[in-house]
């Protein structure tokens, strides 16, 4: 991936799409070498995607 997903960029994705992006970031993390920009980017993306998922699922009303 080698791209950091920002909160603003993630606003346009649905929860299922965010989960797919999160899984891809996990795979990128697993494929990266320690202490590389790719690893840093994957971790940052995972954190941002995780927050976006949490924001959307926390604000979803349940009946």
PDBQT receptor file of N, H, CA, C and O in Angstrom, charges set to zero:
ATOM      1  N   UNK A   1       0.849  -1.178   0.000  1.00  0.00    +0.000 N 
ATOM      2  CA  UNK A   1       0.000   0.000   0.000  1.00  0.00    +0.000 C 
ATOM      3  C   UNK A   1       0.891   1.236   0.000  1.00  0.00    +0.000 C 
ATOM      4  O   UNK A   1       0.794   2.061  -0.909  1.00  0.00    +0.000 OA
ATOM      5  N   UNK A   2       1.748   1.379   0.989  1.00  0.00    +0.000 N 
ATOM      6  H   UNK A   2       1.827   0.709   1.727  1.00  0.00    +0.000 HD
ATOM      7  CA  UNK A   2       2.663   2.506   1.127  1.00  0.00    +0.000 C 
ATOM      8  C   UNK A   2       1.966   3.856   0.981  1.00  0.00    +0.000 C 
ATOM      9  O   UNK A   2       2.524   4.807   0.434  1.00  0.00    +0.000 OA
ATOM     10  N   UNK A   3       0.756   3.915   1.474  1.00  0.00    +0.000 N 
ATOM     11  H   UNK A   3       0.303   3.142   1.919  1.00  0.00    +0.000 HD
ATOM     12  CA  UNK A   3      -0.019   5.149   1.460  1.00  0.00    +0.000 C 
ATOM     13  C   UNK A   3      -0.736   5.230   2.803  1.00  0.00    +0.000 C 
ATOM     14  O   UNK A   3      -1.297   4.237   3.268  1.00  0.00    +0.000 OA
ATOM     15  N   UNK A   4      -0.721   6.383   3.418  1.00  0.00    +0.000 N 
ATOM     16  H   UNK A   4      -0.265   7.189   3.041  1.00  0.00    +0.000 HD
ATOM     17  CA  UNK A   4      -1.428   6.553   4.683  1.00  0.00    +0.000 C 
ATOM     18  C   UNK A   4      -2.826   7.074   4.386  1.00  0.00    +0.000 C 
ATOM     19  O   UNK A   4      -2.991   8.100   3.726  1.00  0.00    +0.000 OA
ATOM     20  N   UNK A   5      -3.821   6.361   4.876  1.00  0.00    +0.000 N 
ATOM     21  H   UNK A   5      -3.687   5.528   5.412  1.00  0.00    +0.000 HD
ATOM     22  CA  UNK A   5      -5.197   6.818   4.736  1.00  0.00    +0.000 C 
ATOM     23  C   UNK A   5      -5.488   7.811   5.855  1.00  0.00    +0.000 C 
ATOM     24  O   UNK A   5      -5.362   7.483   7.034  1.00  0.00    +0.000 OA
ATOM     25  N   UNK A   6      -5.873   9.012   5.484  1.00  0.00    +0.000 N 
ATOM     26  H   UNK A   6      -5.976   9.280   4.526  1.00  0.00    +0.000 HD
ATOM     27  CA  UNK A   6      -6.203  10.043   6.463  1.00  0.00    +0.000 C 
ATOM     28  C   UNK A   6      -7.679   9.944   6.849  1.00  0.00    +0.000 C 
ATOM     29  O   UNK A   6      -8.466   9.296   6.159  1.00  0.00    +0.000 OA
ATOM     30  N   UNK A   7      -8.040  10.581   7.939  1.00  0.00    +0.000 N 
ATOM     31  H   UNK A   7      -7.400  11.107   8.499  1.00  0.00    +0.000 HD
ATOM     32  CA  UNK A   7      -9.433  10.586   8.381  1.00  0.00    +0.000 C 
ATOM     33  C   UNK A   7     -10.336  11.201   7.307  1.00  0.00    +0.000 C 
ATOM     34  O   UNK A   7     -11.441  10.714   7.067  1.00  0.00    +0.000 OA
ATOM     35  N   UNK A   8      -9.870  12.253   6.673  1.00  0.00    +0.000 N 
ATOM     36  H   UNK A   8      -8.973  12.649   6.867  1.00  0.00    +0.000 HD
ATOM     37  CA  UNK A   8     -10.673  12.898   5.632  1.00  0.00    +0.000 C 
ATOM     38  C   UNK A   8     -10.902  11.964   4.448  1.00  0.00    +0.000 C 
ATOM     39  O   UNK A   8     -12.001  11.921   3.895  1.00  0.00    +0.000 OA
ATOM     40  N   UNK A   9      -9.887  11.228   4.062  1.00  0.00    +0.000 N 
ATOM     41  H   UNK A   9      -8.994  11.263   4.511  1.00  0.00    +0.000 HD
ATOM     42  CA  UNK A   9     -10.019  10.294   2.937  1.00  0.00    +0.000 C 
ATOM     43  C   UNK A   9     -10.956   9.142   3.276  1.00  0.00    +0.000 C 
ATOM     44  O   UNK A   9     -11.637   8.610   2.399  1.00  0.00    +0.000 OA
ATOM     45  N   UNK A  10     -10.990   8.764   4.528  1.00  0.00    +0.000 N 
ATOM     46  H   UNK A  10     -10.437   9.196   5.240  1.00  0.00    +0.000 HD
ATOM     47  CA  UNK A  10     -11.813   7.618   4.949  1.00  0.00    +0.000 C 
ATOM     48  C   UNK A  10     -13.285   7.969   5.099  1.00  0.00    +0.000 C 
ATOM     49  O   UNK A  10     -14.120   7.071   5.209  1.00  0.00    +0.000 OA
ATOM     50  N   UNK A  11     -13.620   9.250   5.105  1.00  0.00    +0.000 N 
ATOM     51  H   UNK A  11     -12.942   9.979   5.015  1.00  0.00    +0.000 HD
ATOM     52  CA  UNK A  11     -15.015   9.678   5.249  1.00  0.00    +0.000 C 
ATOM     53  C   UNK A  11     -15.915   9.143   4.143  1.00  0.00    +0.000 C 
ATOM     54  O   UNK A  11     -17.128   9.036   4.323  1.00  0.00    +0.000 OA
ATOM     55  N   UNK A  12     -15.332   8.812   3.015  1.00  0.00    +0.000 N 
ATOM     56  H   UNK A  12     -14.347   8.900   2.868  1.00  0.00    +0.000 HD
ATOM     57  CA  UNK A  12     -16.119   8.407   1.850  1.00  0.00    +0.000 C 
ATOM     58  C   UNK A  12     -16.356   6.900   1.769  1.00  0.00    +0.000 C 
ATOM     59  O   UNK A  12     -16.984   6.423   0.824  1.00  0.00    +0.000 OA
ATOM     60  N   UNK A  13     -15.863   6.153   2.746  1.00  0.00    +0.000 N 
ATOM     61  H   UNK A  13     -15.354   6.541   3.514  1.00  0.00    +0.000 HD
ATOM     62  CA  UNK A  13     -15.978   4.692   2.714  1.00  0.00    +0.000 C 
ATOM     63  C   UNK A  13     -17.050   4.189   3.673  1.00  0.00    +0.000 C 
ATOM     64  O   UNK A  13     -17.271   4.765   4.739  1.00  0.00    +0.000 OA
ATOM     65  N   UNK A  14     -17.704   3.113   3.279  1.00  0.00    +0.000 N 
ATOM     66  H   UNK A  14     -17.524   2.645   2.414  1.00  0.00    +0.000 HD
ATOM     67  CA  UNK A  14     -18.668   2.448   4.163  1.00  0.00    +0.000 C 
ATOM     68  C   UNK A  14     -17.896   1.561   5.138  1.00  0.00    +0.000 C 
ATOM     69  O   UNK A  14     -16.697   1.336   4.970  1.00  0.00    +0.000 OA
ATOM     70  N   UNK A  15     -18.592   1.060   6.154  1.00  0.00    +0.000 N 
ATOM     71  H   UNK A  15     -19.565   1.242   6.291  1.00  0.00    +0.000 HD
ATOM     72  CA  UNK A  15     -17.945   0.188   7.140  1.00  0.00    +0.000 C 
ATOM     73  C   UNK A  15     -17.389  -1.074   6.477  1.00  0.00    +0.000 C 
ATOM     74  O   UNK A  15     -16.250  -1.441   6.767  1.00  0.00    +0.000 OA
ATOM     75  N   UNK A  16     -18.130  -1.752   5.607  1.00  0.00    +0.000 N 
ATOM     76  H   UNK A  16     -19.055  -1.454   5.372  1.00  0.00    +0.000 HD
ATOM     77  CA  UNK A  16     -17.529  -2.924   4.954  1.00  0.00    +0.000 C 
ATOM     78  C   UNK A  16     -16.276  -2.576   4.126  1.00  0.00    +0.000 C 
ATOM     79  O   UNK A  16     -15.316  -3.345   4.091  1.00  0.00    +0.000 OA
ATOM     80  N   UNK A  17     -16.300  -1.428   3.471  1.00  0.00    +0.000 N 
ATOM     81  H   UNK A  17     -17.081  -0.803   3.499  1.00  0.00    +0.000 HD
ATOM     82  CA  UNK A  17     -15.124  -0.999   2.712  1.00  0.00    +0.000 C 
ATOM     83  C   UNK A  17     -13.959  -0.696   3.647  1.00  0.00    +0.000 C 
ATOM     84  O   UNK A  17     -12.811  -1.013   3.334  1.00  0.00    +0.000 OA
ATOM     85  N   UNK A  18     -14.247  -0.085   4.789  1.00  0.00    +0.000 N 
ATOM     86  H   UNK A  18     -15.180   0.172   5.043  1.00  0.00    +0.000 HD
ATOM     87  CA  UNK A  18     -13.199   0.199   5.768  1.00  0.00    +0.000 C 
ATOM     88  C   UNK A  18     -12.582  -1.091   6.292  1.00  0.00    +0.000 C 
ATOM     89  O   UNK A  18     -11.369  -1.177   6.483  1.00  0.00    +0.000 OA
ATOM     90  N   UNK A  19     -13.413  -2.079   6.518  1.00  0.00    +0.000 N 
ATOM     91  H   UNK A  19     -14.398  -2.010   6.363  1.00  0.00    +0.000 HD
ATOM     92  CA  UNK A  19     -12.893  -3.369   6.997  1.00  0.00    +0.000 C 
ATOM     93  C   UNK A  19     -11.990  -4.015   5.955  1.00  0.00    +0.000 C 
ATOM     94  O   UNK A  19     -10.992  -4.647   6.301  1.00  0.00    +0.000 OA
ATOM     95  N   UNK A  20     -12.334  -3.859   4.696  1.00  0.00    +0.000 N 
ATOM     96  H   UNK A  20     -13.144  -3.346   4.415  1.00  0.00    +0.000 HD
ATOM     97  CA  UNK A  20     -11.490  -4.376   3.617  1.00  0.00    +0.000 C 
ATOM     98  C   UNK A  20     -10.156  -3.629   3.581  1.00  0.00    +0.000 C 
ATOM     99  O   UNK A  20      -9.102  -4.244   3.423  1.00  0.00    +0.000 OA
ATOM    100  N   UNK A  21     -10.202  -2.309   3.728  1.00  0.00    +0.000 N 
ATOM    101  H   UNK A  21     -11.059  -1.809   3.856  1.00  0.00    +0.000 HD
ATOM    102  CA  UNK A  21      -8.972  -1.515   3.768  1.00  0.00    +0.000 C 
ATOM    103  C   UNK A  21      -8.111  -1.901   4.969  1.00  0.00    +0.000 C 
ATOM    104  O   UNK A  21      -6.885  -1.962   4.867  1.00  0.00    +0.000 OA
ATOM    105  N   UNK A  22      -8.758  -2.160   6.106  1.00  0.00    +0.000 N 
ATOM    106  H   UNK A  22      -9.754  -2.110   6.189  1.00  0.00    +0.000 HD
ATOM    107  CA  UNK A  22      -8.026  -2.546   7.310  1.00  0.00    +0.000 C 
ATOM    108  C   UNK A  22      -7.304  -3.871   7.083  1.00  0.00    +0.000 C 
ATOM    109  O   UNK A  22      -6.148  -4.034   7.474  1.00  0.00    +0.000 OA
ATOM    110  N   UNK A  23      -7.995  -4.813   6.449  1.00  0.00    +0.000 N 
ATOM    111  H   UNK A  23      -8.934  -4.681   6.131  1.00  0.00    +0.000 HD
ATOM    112  CA  UNK A  23      -7.378  -6.114   6.171  1.00  0.00    +0.000 C 
ATOM    113  C   UNK A  23      -6.187  -5.951   5.232  1.00  0.00    +0.000 C 
ATOM    114  O   UNK A  23      -5.157  -6.600   5.418  1.00  0.00    +0.000 OA
ATOM    115  N   UNK A  24      -6.319  -5.095   4.231  1.00  0.00    +0.000 N 
ATOM    116  H   UNK A  24      -7.155  -4.568   4.079  1.00  0.00    +0.000 HD
ATOM    117  CA  UNK A  24      -5.201  -4.865   3.325  1.00  0.00    +0.000 C 
ATOM    118  C   UNK A  24      -4.023  -4.238   4.062  1.00  0.00    +0.000 C 
ATOM    119  O   UNK A  24      -2.870  -4.585   3.803  1.00  0.00    +0.000 OA
ATOM    120  N   UNK A  25      -4.309  -3.323   4.972  1.00  0.00    +0.000 N 
ATOM    121  H   UNK A  25      -5.245  -3.042   5.182  1.00  0.00    +0.000 HD
ATOM    122  CA  UNK A  25      -3.238  -2.706   5.764  1.00  0.00    +0.000 C 
ATOM    123  C   UNK A  25      -2.564  -3.746   6.648  1.00  0.00    +0.000 C 
ATOM    124  O   UNK A  25      -1.351  -3.692   6.847  1.00  0.00    +0.000 OA
ATOM    125  N   UNK A  26      -3.339  -4.698   7.184  1.00  0.00    +0.000 N 
ATOM    126  H   UNK A  26      -4.325  -4.742   7.022  1.00  0.00    +0.000 HD
ATOM    127  CA  UNK A  26      -2.754  -5.787   7.971  1.00  0.00    +0.000 C 
ATOM    128  C   UNK A  26      -1.806  -6.627   7.121  1.00  0.00    +0.000 C 
ATOM    129  O   UNK A  26      -0.716  -6.988   7.564  1.00  0.00    +0.000 OA
ATOM    130  N   UNK A  27      -2.225  -6.930   5.912  1.00  0.00    +0.000 N 
ATOM    131  H   UNK A  27      -3.110  -6.636   5.552  1.00  0.00    +0.000 HD
ATOM    132  CA  UNK A  27      -1.368  -7.711   5.014  1.00  0.00    +0.000 C 
ATOM    133  C   UNK A  27      -0.097  -6.938   4.661  1.00  0.00    +0.000 C 
ATOM    134  O   UNK A  27       0.989  -7.513   4.586  1.00  0.00    +0.000 OA
ATOM    135  N   UNK A  28      -0.243  -5.638   4.445  1.00  0.00    +0.000 N 
ATOM    136  H   UNK A  28      -1.125  -5.171   4.506  1.00  0.00    +0.000 HD
ATOM    137  CA  UNK A  28       0.916  -4.796   4.154  1.00  0.00    +0.000 C 
ATOM    138  C   UNK A  28       1.870  -4.772   5.343  1.00  0.00    +0.000 C 
ATOM    139  O   UNK A  28       3.088  -4.814   5.170  1.00  0.00    +0.000 OA
ATOM    140  N   UNK A  29       1.320  -4.705   6.535  1.00  0.00    +0.000 N 
ATOM    141  H   UNK A  29       0.331  -4.671   6.676  1.00  0.00    +0.000 HD
ATOM    142  CA  UNK A  29       2.140  -4.722   7.743  1.00  0.00    +0.000 C 
ATOM    143  C   UNK A  29       2.911  -6.030   7.840  1.00  0.00    +0.000 C 
ATOM    144  O   UNK A  29       4.110  -6.033   8.123  1.00  0.00    +0.000 OA
ATOM    145  N   UNK A  30       2.227  -7.129   7.608  1.00  0.00    +0.000 N 
ATOM    146  H   UNK A  30       1.254  -7.127   7.379  1.00  0.00    +0.000 HD
ATOM    147  CA  UNK A  30       2.867  -8.445   7.697  1.00  0.00    +0.000 C 
ATOM    148  C   UNK A  30       3.977  -8.611   6.653  1.00  0.00    +0.000 C 
ATOM    149  O   UNK A  30       4.957  -9.316   6.895  1.00  0.00    +0.000 OA
ATOM    150  N   UNK A  31       3.824  -7.975   5.516  1.00  0.00    +0.000 N 
ATOM    151  H   UNK A  31       3.028  -7.403   5.320  1.00  0.00    +0.000 HD
ATOM    152  CA  UNK A  31       4.805  -8.097   4.439  1.00  0.00    +0.000 C 
ATOM    153  C   UNK A  31       5.964  -7.114   4.569  1.00  0.00    +0.000 C 
ATOM    154  O   UNK A  31       6.946  -7.210   3.832  1.00  0.00    +0.000 OA
ATOM    155  N   UNK A  32       5.856  -6.176   5.495  1.00  0.00    +0.000 N 
ATOM    156  H   UNK A  32       5.058  -6.098   6.094  1.00  0.00    +0.000 HD
ATOM    157  CA  UNK A  32       6.880  -5.135   5.595  1.00  0.00    +0.000 C 
ATOM    158  C   UNK A  32       8.025  -5.563   6.505  1.00  0.00    +0.000 C 
ATOM    159  O   UNK A  32       7.876  -6.407   7.388  1.00  0.00    +0.000 OA
ATOM    160  N   UNK A  33       9.152  -4.954   6.254  1.00  0.00    +0.000 N 
ATOM    161  H   UNK A  33       9.273  -4.268   5.537  1.00  0.00    +0.000 HD
ATOM    162  CA  UNK A  33      10.331  -5.145   7.098  1.00  0.00    +0.000 C 
ATOM    163  C   UNK A  33      10.233  -4.214   8.316  1.00  0.00    +0.000 C 
ATOM    164  O   UNK A  33       9.596  -3.162   8.256  1.00  0.00    +0.000 OA
ATOM    165  N   UNK A  34      10.861  -4.610   9.395  1.00  0.00    +0.000 N 
ATOM    166  H   UNK A  34      11.379  -5.464   9.444  1.00  0.00    +0.000 HD
ATOM    167  CA  UNK A  34      10.881  -3.779  10.601  1.00  0.00    +0.000 C 
ATOM    168  C   UNK A  34      11.563  -2.443  10.313  1.00  0.00    +0.000 C 
ATOM    169  O   UNK A  34      12.528  -2.365   9.553  1.00  0.00    +0.000 OA
ATOM    170  N   UNK A  35      11.036  -1.405  10.939  1.00  0.00    +0.000 N 
ATOM    171  H   UNK A  35      10.252  -1.468  11.556  1.00  0.00    +0.000 HD
ATOM    172  CA  UNK A  35      11.634  -0.074  10.886  1.00  0.00    +0.000 C 
ATOM    173  C   UNK A  35      11.731   0.513   9.475  1.00  0.00    +0.000 C 
ATOM    174  O   UNK A  35      12.702   1.197   9.151  1.00  0.00    +0.000 OA
ATOM    175  N   UNK A  36      10.727   0.248   8.642  1.00  0.00    +0.000 N 
ATOM    176  H   UNK A  36       9.938  -0.308   8.906  1.00  0.00    +0.000 HD
ATOM    177  CA  UNK A  36      10.708   0.809   7.290  1.00  0.00    +0.000 C 
ATOM    178  C   UNK A  36       9.540   1.775   7.145  1.00  0.00    +0.000 C 
ATOM    179  O   UNK A  36       8.585   1.707   7.919  1.00  0.00    +0.000 OA
ATOM    180  N   UNK A  37       9.601   2.665   6.173  1.00  0.00    +0.000 N 
ATOM    181  H   UNK A  37      10.377   2.720   5.544  1.00  0.00    +0.000 HD
ATOM    182  CA  UNK A  37       8.465   3.574   5.941  1.00  0.00    +0.000 C 
ATOM    183  C   UNK A  37       7.178   2.815   5.606  1.00  0.00    +0.000 C 
ATOM    184  O   UNK A  37       6.088   3.255   5.972  1.00  0.00    +0.000 OA
ATOM    185  N   UNK A  38       7.297   1.690   4.920  1.00  0.00    +0.000 N 
ATOM    186  H   UNK A  38       8.183   1.332   4.624  1.00  0.00    +0.000 HD
ATOM    187  CA  UNK A  38       6.111   0.901   4.582  1.00  0.00    +0.000 C 
ATOM    188  C   UNK A  38       5.410   0.394   5.837  1.00  0.00    +0.000 C 
ATOM    189  O   UNK A  38       4.182   0.403   5.920  1.00  0.00    +0.000 OA
ATOM    190  N   UNK A  39       6.199  -0.046   6.806  1.00  0.00    +0.000 N 
ATOM    191  H   UNK A  39       7.197  -0.053   6.739  1.00  0.00    +0.000 HD
ATOM    192  CA  UNK A  39       5.627  -0.537   8.066  1.00  0.00    +0.000 C 
ATOM    193  C   UNK A  39       4.959   0.604   8.831  1.00  0.00    +0.000 C 
ATOM    194  O   UNK A  39       3.857   0.453   9.358  1.00  0.00    +0.000 OA
ATOM    195  N   UNK A  40       5.637   1.737   8.882  1.00  0.00    +0.000 N 
ATOM    196  H   UNK A  40       6.533   1.860   8.454  1.00  0.00    +0.000 HD
ATOM    197  CA  UNK A  40       5.082   2.919   9.560  1.00  0.00    +0.000 C 
ATOM    198  C   UNK A  40       3.766   3.341   8.909  1.00  0.00    +0.000 C 
ATOM    199  O   UNK A  40       2.797   3.651   9.602  1.00  0.00    +0.000 OA
ATOM    200  N   UNK A  41       3.734   3.354   7.582  1.00  0.00    +0.000 N 
ATOM    201  H   UNK A  41       4.521   3.102   7.018  1.00  0.00    +0.000 HD
ATOM    202  CA  UNK A  41       2.525   3.742   6.866  1.00  0.00    +0.000 C 
ATOM    203  C   UNK A  41       1.379   2.765   7.127  1.00  0.00    +0.000 C 
ATOM    204  O   UNK A  41       0.240   3.184   7.329  1.00  0.00    +0.000 OA
ATOM    205  N   UNK A  42       1.676   1.471   7.124  1.00  0.00    +0.000 N 
ATOM    206  H   UNK A  42       2.602   1.130   6.960  1.00  0.00    +0.000 HD
ATOM    207  CA  UNK A  42       0.646   0.460   7.387  1.00  0.00    +0.000 C 
ATOM    208  C   UNK A  42       0.079   0.622   8.799  1.00  0.00    +0.000 C 
ATOM    209  O   UNK A  42      -1.133   0.532   8.994  1.00  0.00    +0.000 OA
ATOM    210  N   UNK A  43       0.938   0.856   9.769  1.00  0.00    +0.000 N 
ATOM    211  H   UNK A  43       1.922   0.928   9.611  1.00  0.00    +0.000 HD
ATOM    212  CA  UNK A  43       0.472   1.050  11.150  1.00  0.00    +0.000 C 
ATOM    213  C   UNK A  43      -0.381   2.301  11.284  1.00  0.00    +0.000 C 
ATOM    214  O   UNK A  43      -1.412   2.286  11.956  1.00  0.00    +0.000 OA
ATOM    215  N   UNK A  44       0.048   3.383  10.647  1.00  0.00    +0.000 N 
ATOM    216  H   UNK A  44       0.887   3.395  10.102  1.00  0.00    +0.000 HD
ATOM    217  CA  UNK A  44      -0.723   4.631  10.701  1.00  0.00    +0.000 C 
ATOM    218  C   UNK A  44      -2.078   4.449  10.029  1.00  0.00    +0.000 C 
ATOM    219  O   UNK A  44      -3.093   4.928  10.535  1.00  0.00    +0.000 OA
ATOM    220  N   UNK A  45      -2.097   3.765   8.901  1.00  0.00    +0.000 N 
ATOM    221  H   UNK A  45      -1.273   3.376   8.490  1.00  0.00    +0.000 HD
ATOM    222  CA  UNK A  45      -3.365   3.519   8.213  1.00  0.00    +0.000 C 
ATOM    223  C   UNK A  45      -4.278   2.660   9.061  1.00  0.00    +0.000 C 
ATOM    224  O   UNK A  45      -5.474   2.937   9.163  1.00  0.00    +0.000 OA
ATOM    225  N   UNK A  46      -3.731   1.620   9.672  1.00  0.00    +0.000 N 
ATOM    226  H   UNK A  46      -2.761   1.396   9.590  1.00  0.00    +0.000 HD
ATOM    227  CA  UNK A  46      -4.557   0.755  10.523  1.00  0.00    +0.000 C 
ATOM    228  C   UNK A  46      -5.174   1.537  11.670  1.00  0.00    +0.000 C 
ATOM    229  O   UNK A  46      -6.340   1.334  12.008  1.00  0.00    +0.000 OA
ATOM    230  N   UNK A  47      -4.404   2.423  12.264  1.00  0.00    +0.000 N 
ATOM    231  H   UNK A  47      -3.457   2.588  11.989  1.00  0.00    +0.000 HD
ATOM    232  CA  UNK A  47      -4.921   3.241  13.357  1.00  0.00    +0.000 C 
ATOM    233  C   UNK A  47      -6.044   4.155  12.869  1.00  0.00    +0.000 C 
ATOM    234  O   UNK A  47      -7.088   4.254  13.514  1.00  0.00    +0.000 OA
ATOM    235  N   UNK A  48      -5.838   4.812  11.751  1.00  0.00    +0.000 N 
ATOM    236  H   UNK A  48      -4.991   4.731  11.226  1.00  0.00    +0.000 HD
ATOM    237  CA  UNK A  48      -6.857   5.720  11.206  1.00  0.00    +0.000 C 
ATOM    238  C   UNK A  48      -8.107   4.970  10.774  1.00  0.00    +0.000 C 
ATOM    239  O   UNK A  48      -9.224   5.428  11.018  1.00  0.00    +0.000 OA
ATOM    240  N   UNK A  49      -7.926   3.824  10.137  1.00  0.00    +0.000 N 
ATOM    241  H   UNK A  49      -7.019   3.452   9.939  1.00  0.00    +0.000 HD
ATOM    242  CA  UNK A  49      -9.075   3.026   9.700  1.00  0.00    +0.000 C 
ATOM    243  C   UNK A  49      -9.841   2.504  10.906  1.00  0.00    +0.000 C 
ATOM    244  O   UNK A  49     -11.072   2.511  10.913  1.00  0.00    +0.000 OA
ATOM    245  N   UNK A  50      -9.125   2.056  11.919  1.00  0.00    +0.000 N 
ATOM    246  H   UNK A  50      -8.125   2.050  11.914  1.00  0.00    +0.000 HD
ATOM    247  CA  UNK A  50      -9.765   1.563  13.133  1.00  0.00    +0.000 C 
ATOM    248  C   UNK A  50     -10.609   2.650  13.798  1.00  0.00    +0.000 C 
ATOM    249  O   UNK A  50     -11.719   2.385  14.260  1.00  0.00    +0.000 OA
ATOM    250  N   UNK A  51     -10.087   3.856  13.843  1.00  0.00    +0.000 N 
ATOM    251  H   UNK A  51      -9.185   4.071  13.468  1.00  0.00    +0.000 HD
ATOM    252  CA  UNK A  51     -10.847   4.979  14.416  1.00  0.00    +0.000 C 
ATOM    253  C   UNK A  51     -12.094   5.279  13.595  1.00  0.00    +0.000 C 
ATOM    254  O   UNK A  51     -13.158   5.546  14.152  1.00  0.00    +0.000 OA
ATOM    255  N   UNK A  52     -11.964   5.235  12.269  1.00  0.00    +0.000 N 
ATOM    256  H   UNK A  52     -11.099   5.018  11.816  1.00  0.00    +0.000 HD
ATOM    257  CA  UNK A  52     -13.116   5.500  11.393  1.00  0.00    +0.000 C 
ATOM    258  C   UNK A  52     -14.204   4.452  11.603  1.00  0.00    +0.000 C 
ATOM    259  O   UNK A  52     -15.389   4.785  11.647  1.00  0.00    +0.000 OA
ATOM    260  N   UNK A  53     -13.806   3.191  11.731  1.00  0.00    +0.000 N 
ATOM    261  H   UNK A  53     -12.844   2.921  11.695  1.00  0.00    +0.000 HD
ATOM    262  CA  UNK A  53     -14.782   2.123  11.984  1.00  0.00    +0.000 C 
ATOM    263  C   UNK A  53     -15.458   2.341  13.330  1.00  0.00    +0.000 C 
ATOM    264  O   UNK A  53     -16.676   2.208  13.449  1.00  0.00    +0.000 OA
ATOM    265  N   UNK A  54     -14.669   2.675  14.337  1.00  0.00    +0.000 N 
ATOM    266  H   UNK A  54     -13.680   2.783  14.240  1.00  0.00    +0.000 HD
ATOM    267  CA  UNK A  54     -15.224   2.893  15.680  1.00  0.00    +0.000 C 
ATOM    268  C   UNK A  54     -16.207   4.058  15.688  1.00  0.00    +0.000 C 
ATOM    269  O   UNK A  54     -17.258   3.982  16.323  1.00  0.00    +0.000 OA
ATOM    270  N   UNK A  55     -15.874   5.117  14.995  1.00  0.00    +0.000 N 
ATOM    271  H   UNK A  55     -15.020   5.179  14.479  1.00  0.00    +0.000 HD
ATOM    272  CA  UNK A  55     -16.775   6.292  14.942  1.00  0.00    +0.000 C 
ATOM    273  C   UNK A  55     -18.104   5.943  14.300  1.00  0.00    +0.000 C 
ATOM    274  O   UNK A  55     -19.160   6.366  14.770  1.00  0.00    +0.000 OA
ATOM    275  N   UNK A  56     -18.049   5.172  13.226  1.00  0.00    +0.000 N 
ATOM    276  H   UNK A  56     -17.191   4.829  12.844  1.00  0.00    +0.000 HD
ATOM    277  CA  UNK A  56     -19.281   4.826  12.521  1.00  0.00    +0.000 C 
ATOM    278  C   UNK A  56     -20.122   3.824  13.301  1.00  0.00    +0.000 C 
ATOM    279  O   UNK A  56     -21.345   3.949  13.350  1.00  0.00    +0.000 OA
ATOM    280  N   UNK A  57     -19.487   2.845  13.902  1.00  0.00    +0.000 N 
ATOM    281  H   UNK A  57     -18.493   2.743  13.862  1.00  0.00    +0.000 HD
ATOM    282  CA  UNK A  57     -20.267   1.827  14.619  1.00  0.00    +0.000 C 
ATOM    283  C   UNK A  57     -20.766   2.364  15.955  1.00  0.00    +0.000 C 
ATOM    284  O   UNK A  57     -21.798   1.909  16.449  1.00  0.00    +0.000 OA
ATOM    285  N   UNK A  58     -20.062   3.316  16.547  1.00  0.00    +0.000 N 
ATOM    286  H   UNK A  58     -19.224   3.686  16.146  1.00  0.00    +0.000 HD
ATOM    287  CA  UNK A  58     -20.519   3.894  17.808  1.00  0.00    +0.000 C 
ATOM    288  C   UNK A  58     -21.726   4.796  17.596  1.00  0.00    +0.000 C 
ATOM    289  O   UNK A  58     -22.557   4.948  18.491  1.00  0.00    +0.000 OA
ATOM    290  N   UNK A  59     -21.823   5.395  16.415  1.00  0.00    +0.000 N 
ATOM    291  H   UNK A  59     -21.147   5.272  15.688  1.00  0.00    +0.000 HD
ATOM    292  CA  UNK A  59     -22.922   6.325  16.160  1.00  0.00    +0.000 C 
ATOM    293  C   UNK A  59     -24.119   5.658  15.504  1.00  0.00    +0.000 C 
ATOM    294  O   UNK A  59     -25.115   6.319  15.211  1.00  0.00    +0.000 OA
ATOM    295  N   UNK A  60     -24.029   4.353  15.272  1.00  0.00    +0.000 N 
ATOM    296  H   UNK A  60     -23.220   3.816  15.511  1.00  0.00    +0.000 HD
ATOM    297  CA  UNK A  60     -25.139   3.636  14.662  1.00  0.00    +0.000 C 
ATOM    298  C   UNK A  60     -26.163   3.284  15.744  1.00  0.00    +0.000 C 
ATOM    299  O   UNK A  60     -25.840   2.555  16.682  1.00  0.00    +0.000 OA
ATOM    300  N   UNK A  61     -27.386   3.792  15.626  1.00  0.00    +0.000 N 
ATOM    301  H   UNK A  61     -27.649   4.384  14.864  1.00  0.00    +0.000 HD
ATOM    302  CA  UNK A  61     -28.394   3.468  16.635  1.00  0.00    +0.000 C 
ATOM    303  C   UNK A  61     -28.837   2.015  16.530  1.00  0.00    +0.000 C 
ATOM    304  O   UNK A  61     -28.961   1.473  15.432  1.00  0.00    +0.000 OA
ATOM    305  N   UNK A  62     -29.072   1.394  17.671  1.00  0.00    +0.000 N 
ATOM    306  H   UNK A  62     -28.971   1.835  18.563  1.00  0.00    +0.000 HD
ATOM    307  CA  UNK A  62     -29.553   0.011  17.691  1.00  0.00    +0.000 C 
ATOM    308  C   UNK A  62     -30.958   0.001  18.268  1.00  0.00    +0.000 C 
ATOM    309  O   UNK A  62     -31.324   0.839  19.091  1.00  0.00    +0.000 OA
ATOM    310  N   UNK A  63     -31.719  -0.959  17.817  1.00  0.00    +0.000 N 
ATOM    311  H   UNK A  63     -31.422  -1.640  17.148  1.00  0.00    +0.000 HD
ATOM    312  CA  UNK A  63     -33.108  -1.061  18.289  1.00  0.00    +0.000 C 
ATOM    313  C   UNK A  63     -33.279  -2.327  19.077  1.00  0.00    +0.000 C 
ATOM    314  O   UNK A  63     -34.374  -2.607  19.565  1.00  0.00    +0.000 OA
TER     315      UNK A  63
